[in-house]
């Protein structure tokens, strides 16, 4: 059987003794990518045994000898993966880090984190310097850096693998984790409308975040289905921070008529709403219902516990890292890895007064 397979390899190439086999020839015959062949050559632990044996057998039969210079370049790629982020929410970043660490534990890979400012004129140069200086194996990109097409192109140009976490599909399936944020906003709206709220406000994340747009879009759609409008004076742009939630809520809760419910783009801003309500002598949920987003640990620790939309951020980070370092060959026809948001109803919502 083995002899027949080796003969098949030579026949498939119509082998000419004057021709040296290339890494492309090995990849084609083994039906894997050049990257996988390179991993076998460099003895990476992230190749399945049957794939490793198949590639090694073909290389042996064809007398393939890796180019020492090219192999040296491959060895200069480290077993480091990066988390590049500009998210102002510390809890989000911590949960994302924990998920990535879950994935790499025991693998030989290590994690480096790199905060940045997407609005900076040096943003791309800064990330490129980080990737090249550390010789990263690849990077995980959460929102909003994941939404930057310039960054995706840069990483492709310098041959650095990446996985993007985003609210909509932005890339090929092997490089995407999709969170469908609009569906979470829709569930929040339906929950408030079904409780009977008709004067409803929304504090969104920054307009530079696609997630902020998607959560607002779903929220508006859900309200419309419930016969409720979201006029412009009941909208306020926050920054995914406690202070911005406090400032926006203070403004909204001084309106007349005052909103009986507020949906915030994340839990951190919802905590700011709690503070603003208390400052004005309002009780949650008797006078004001509040819904957050993310279901961070903060949500269950607030009093009353916060109704929120759950996104498993830690699991999203773990999944993104596994897609980055896993040994499976990517299937371009496969669907993106998806996470479905789900409303978690707690004590911060009730029918309007």
C-alpha positions as CSV (number, residue, x, y, z in Angstrom):
1,X,0.0,0.0,0.0
2,X,2.8,2.5,1.0
3,X,4.8,1.7,-2.2
4,X,1.7,2.3,-4.4
5,X,1.1,5.7,-2.6
6,X,4.7,6.7,-3.3
7,X,4.5,5.7,-6.9
8,X,1.3,7.7,-7.2
9,X,3.1,10.8,-5.8
10,X,5.8,10.6,-8.5
11,X,3.2,9.9,-11.2
12,X,1.1,12.8,-10.2
13,X,4.1,15.1,-10.7
14,X,5.3,13.3,-13.8
15,X,8.6,13.4,-12.1
16,X,11.7,14.6,-13.9
17,X,14.9,13.8,-12.2
18,X,16.3,17.2,-13.2
19,X,13.6,19.0,-11.3
20,X,13.7,19.7,-7.5
21,X,10.4,19.3,-5.6
22,X,9.1,22.5,-4.0
23,X,7.0,23.2,-1.0
24,X,4.1,23.9,-3.3
25,X,4.4,20.3,-4.8
26,X,4.4,18.8,-1.3
27,X,1.3,20.8,-0.3
28,X,-0.6,19.9,-3.4
29,X,0.1,16.2,-3.1
30,X,-0.7,16.1,0.6
31,X,-3.8,18.2,0.0
32,X,-2.8,20.7,2.7
33,X,-1.6,24.3,2.7
34,X,2.0,25.5,2.4
35,X,1.6,26.7,6.0
36,X,0.9,23.2,7.2
37,X,3.9,21.8,5.3
38,X,6.0,24.5,6.9
39,X,4.7,23.5,10.3
40,X,5.7,19.9,9.7
41,X,9.2,21.0,8.6
42,X,9.6,23.1,11.7
43,X,8.2,20.4,14.0
44,X,5.3,22.5,15.2
45,X,3.1,20.7,17.8
46,X,0.0,22.0,16.0
47,X,-0.3,19.4,13.3
48,X,-2.4,16.3,13.5
49,X,-0.3,13.1,13.5
50,X,-1.9,11.6,10.4
51,X,-1.3,14.9,8.5
52,X,2.3,15.0,9.8
53,X,3.0,11.4,8.6
54,X,1.4,12.0,5.2
55,X,3.4,15.1,4.6
56,X,6.6,13.5,5.9
57,X,6.2,10.4,3.7
58,X,5.7,12.5,0.5
59,X,8.8,14.6,1.3
60,X,10.8,11.5,1.9
61,X,9.7,9.8,-1.3
62,X,10.4,12.9,-3.4
63,X,13.6,13.7,-1.7
64,X,12.4,17.1,-0.7
65,X,15.0,19.1,1.3
66,X,13.8,22.4,2.8
67,X,15.7,25.5,1.9
68,X,17.9,26.3,5.0
69,X,17.5,30.0,4.4
70,X,13.7,29.7,4.2
71,X,13.6,27.5,7.2
72,X,15.6,30.0,9.2
73,X,13.0,32.6,8.3
74,X,10.2,30.3,9.5
75,X,12.0,29.7,12.8
76,X,12.1,33.5,13.4
77,X,8.3,33.4,13.8
78,X,7.7,33.1,17.5
79,X,5.2,31.2,19.5
80,X,3.5,34.4,20.6
81,X,0.0,35.6,19.7
82,X,-1.1,39.2,20.3
83,X,-4.3,40.7,21.5
84,X,-4.6,44.2,19.8
85,X,-7.4,46.3,21.3
86,X,-8.7,49.8,21.7
87,X,-11.7,48.9,23.8
88,X,-12.2,51.3,26.7
89,X,-14.0,48.7,28.8
90,X,-11.5,47.1,31.2
91,X,-13.7,44.1,32.0
92,X,-14.2,43.3,28.3
93,X,-10.5,43.2,27.8
94,X,-9.9,41.1,30.9
95,X,-12.5,38.5,29.8
96,X,-11.1,38.4,26.3
97,X,-7.6,37.8,27.7
98,X,-8.8,35.0,30.0
99,X,-10.4,33.3,27.0
100,X,-7.3,33.5,24.9
101,X,-5.2,32.2,27.9
102,X,-7.7,29.3,28.2
103,X,-6.9,28.3,24.6
104,X,-3.2,28.6,24.7
105,X,-2.6,27.0,28.1
106,X,-0.3,24.0,27.7
107,X,0.2,24.7,24.0
108,X,3.6,26.4,24.1
109,X,2.0,29.6,22.9
110,X,2.1,32.8,25.0
111,X,-0.1,35.9,24.9
112,X,1.1,39.5,24.5
113,X,-1.5,42.4,24.9
114,X,-1.2,45.6,23.0
115,X,-3.5,48.5,23.7
116,X,-3.7,51.1,21.0
117,X,-5.7,54.1,19.7
118,X,-7.4,53.4,16.5
119,X,-7.9,57.2,16.0
120,X,-4.2,57.9,16.2
121,X,-2.4,58.8,12.9
122,X,0.3,56.3,14.1
123,X,-2.2,53.4,14.6
124,X,-1.1,51.2,11.7
125,X,2.6,51.9,12.1
126,X,2.3,51.2,15.8
127,X,0.6,47.8,15.2
128,X,3.0,46.8,12.5
129,X,6.0,47.6,14.8
130,X,4.5,45.5,17.5
131,X,3.9,42.5,15.2
132,X,7.3,42.6,13.6
133,X,9.3,43.4,16.7
134,X,7.7,40.4,18.5
135,X,7.6,38.2,15.4
136,X,4.1,37.2,16.3
137,X,2.5,34.0,15.1
138,X,-0.8,35.9,14.8
139,X,-3.2,38.3,16.4
140,X,-6.7,38.3,17.8
141,X,-8.6,41.5,16.9
142,X,-11.7,42.4,19.0
143,X,-13.9,45.4,18.2
144,X,-13.3,48.1,17.2
145,X,-9.8,47.3,15.7
146,X,-11.4,44.2,14.1
147,X,-13.5,46.6,12.0
148,X,-10.6,48.4,10.4
149,X,-10.0,47.1,6.9
150,X,-6.7,48.9,6.7
151,X,-5.4,46.8,9.6
152,X,-6.6,43.6,8.0
153,X,-4.8,44.4,4.8
154,X,-1.7,45.4,6.7
155,X,-1.6,42.0,8.5
156,X,-2.2,40.2,5.2
157,X,0.7,42.1,3.6
158,X,3.2,41.2,6.3
159,X,2.0,37.6,6.4
160,X,0.6,37.7,10.0
161,X,-2.4,35.5,10.7
162,X,-5.4,37.1,12.4
163,X,-8.9,36.4,13.6
164,X,-11.5,39.2,13.8
165,X,-14.3,39.3,16.3
166,X,-17.1,41.5,15.0
167,X,-20.8,42.1,15.1
168,X,-21.1,41.3,11.4
169,X,-19.2,39.2,8.8
170,X,-16.2,41.2,7.6
171,X,-13.8,38.6,6.3
172,X,-13.4,35.0,5.1
173,X,-14.9,32.5,7.5
174,X,-11.7,31.0,8.9
175,X,-10.8,34.6,10.1
176,X,-14.1,35.5,11.6
177,X,-16.0,35.2,14.9
178,X,-19.4,36.8,14.5
179,X,-21.5,38.1,17.4
180,X,-24.7,39.4,15.8
181,X,-25.1,42.4,18.1
182,X,-28.2,43.6,16.4
183,X,-30.1,40.6,17.6
184,X,-29.2,41.4,21.2
185,X,-30.4,45.0,20.8
186,X,-33.7,43.6,19.3
187,X,-34.2,41.3,22.3
188,X,-33.7,44.2,24.7
189,X,-36.3,46.3,22.9
190,X,-38.9,43.5,22.8
191,X,-38.4,42.9,26.5
192,X,-39.1,46.6,27.4
193,X,-42.0,46.9,24.9
194,X,-43.6,43.8,26.3
195,X,-43.4,45.2,29.8
196,X,-45.4,48.2,28.6
197,X,-42.7,50.9,28.3
198,X,-43.5,53.6,25.7
199,X,-41.0,56.4,26.6
200,X,-37.7,54.6,26.1
201,X,-34.1,56.0,25.8
202,X,-30.9,54.5,24.5
203,X,-27.3,55.2,25.4
204,X,-25.1,53.9,22.6
205,X,-21.4,53.1,22.5
206,X,-19.0,55.3,20.4
207,X,-20.0,55.8,16.8
208,X,-16.6,54.5,15.8
209,X,-17.6,51.0,17.0
210,X,-19.7,49.0,14.5
211,X,-21.1,47.1,17.6
212,X,-22.7,50.4,18.7
213,X,-24.5,50.8,15.4
214,X,-25.6,47.2,15.3
215,X,-27.0,47.2,18.9
216,X,-28.8,50.5,18.2
217,X,-30.2,49.1,14.9
218,X,-31.6,46.0,16.5
219,X,-33.0,48.0,19.4
220,X,-34.8,50.4,17.0
221,X,-36.2,47.5,15.0
222,X,-37.5,45.8,18.1
223,X,-39.2,49.0,19.4
224,X,-40.9,49.6,16.1
225,X,-42.3,46.1,16.2
226,X,-43.6,46.9,19.6
227,X,-45.2,50.1,18.5
228,X,-42.6,52.3,20.2
229,X,-40.5,55.1,18.6
230,X,-36.9,56.2,19.6
231,X,-36.8,59.9,18.9
232,X,-33.5,61.7,18.6
233,X,-33.8,63.5,21.9
234,X,-33.9,60.1,23.7
235,X,-30.6,59.0,22.2
236,X,-27.2,59.7,23.6
237,X,-23.8,58.6,22.5
238,X,-21.6,57.2,25.3
239,X,-18.1,55.8,25.3
240,X,-18.6,52.4,26.8
241,X,-17.5,53.8,30.2
242,X,-19.1,54.4,33.5
243,X,-18.7,58.1,33.4
244,X,-20.3,58.4,30.0
245,X,-23.3,56.4,31.1
246,X,-23.6,58.7,34.1
247,X,-23.4,61.8,32.0
248,X,-25.9,60.6,29.4
249,X,-28.4,59.3,32.0
250,X,-28.2,62.6,34.0
251,X,-29.2,64.4,30.8
252,X,-32.0,61.9,29.8
253,X,-33.5,61.7,33.2
254,X,-34.0,65.4,33.4
255,X,-36.3,65.4,30.4
256,X,-40.0,65.8,30.6
257,X,-41.6,63.4,30.1
258,X,-38.8,61.4,31.6
259,X,-38.0,58.0,30.0
260,X,-39.3,55.0,32.0
261,X,-36.6,52.7,30.6
262,X,-33.0,53.0,29.3
263,X,-31.1,50.5,27.2
264,X,-27.3,51.0,27.3
265,X,-24.7,49.6,24.9
266,X,-22.8,47.8,27.7
267,X,-23.0,47.0,31.4
268,X,-20.4,49.6,32.4
269,X,-22.6,52.4,31.1
270,X,-25.6,50.8,32.8
271,X,-23.8,51.1,36.1
272,X,-23.5,54.9,35.3
273,X,-27.3,55.0,34.8
274,X,-27.8,53.4,38.2
275,X,-25.7,56.2,39.8
276,X,-27.5,59.0,37.9
277,X,-30.9,57.6,39.0
278,X,-29.8,57.5,42.6
279,X,-28.5,61.0,42.4
280,X,-32.0,62.1,41.3
281,X,-33.8,60.1,43.9
282,X,-35.1,57.5,41.5
283,X,-35.5,53.9,42.4
284,X,-34.7,51.0,40.0
285,X,-36.9,49.4,38.7
286,X,-39.9,51.2,40.4
287,X,-39.2,54.5,38.6
288,X,-36.8,53.4,35.9
289,X,-36.0,50.1,34.1
290,X,-32.4,49.5,32.9
291,X,-31.1,47.0,30.4
292,X,-27.3,46.6,29.7
293,X,-25.3,44.5,27.3
294,X,-22.5,41.9,27.7
295,X,-23.5,40.2,31.0
296,X,-20.2,41.0,32.5
297,X,-19.6,40.0,36.1
298,X,-20.6,43.5,37.1
299,X,-24.2,42.9,35.9
300,X,-25.0,40.4,38.7
301,X,-23.2,42.5,41.3
302,X,-25.2,45.6,40.9
303,X,-28.3,46.2,43.1
304,X,-30.8,45.4,41.9
305,X,-29.1,42.8,39.6
306,X,-29.0,44.1,36.0
307,X,-31.1,42.8,33.2
308,X,-28.7,42.5,30.3
309,X,-27.9,40.8,27.0
310,X,-25.3,38.1,27.4
311,X,-22.4,37.7,25.0
312,X,-19.9,35.0,26.2
313,X,-16.8,37.2,25.8
314,X,-14.4,34.8,27.4
315,X,-15.6,32.0,25.1
316,X,-15.3,34.3,22.1
317,X,-11.6,35.0,23.0
318,X,-10.9,31.3,23.5
319,X,-12.6,30.4,20.1
320,X,-10.7,33.1,18.3
321,X,-7.4,31.9,19.6
322,X,-8.1,28.3,18.8
323,X,-9.0,29.3,15.2
324,X,-5.7,31.1,15.1
325,X,-3.4,28.4,16.4
326,X,-5.4,25.3,15.6
327,X,-4.0,22.6,13.2
328,X,-7.1,22.2,11.1
329,X,-6.9,23.3,7.5
330,X,-9.3,26.3,7.0
331,X,-12.3,25.6,4.8
332,X,-13.2,28.7,2.8
333,X,-16.7,27.3,2.3
334,X,-17.4,26.9,6.0
335,X,-19.7,29.3,7.8
336,X,-18.1,31.8,10.2
337,X,-18.0,30.9,13.9
338,X,-21.1,32.5,15.4
339,X,-22.2,33.5,18.9
340,X,-25.9,34.3,19.6
341,X,-26.7,37.0,22.1
342,X,-29.4,36.2,24.7
343,X,-31.4,38.4,27.1
344,X,-30.8,37.6,30.8
345,X,-33.8,39.1,32.7
346,X,-33.0,40.1,36.2
347,X,-34.5,42.6,38.7
348,X,-33.6,45.9,37.0
349,X,-36.7,45.8,34.7
350,X,-40.4,46.0,35.5
351,X,-43.6,47.5,34.1
352,X,-43.5,51.3,34.0
353,X,-44.9,53.3,36.9
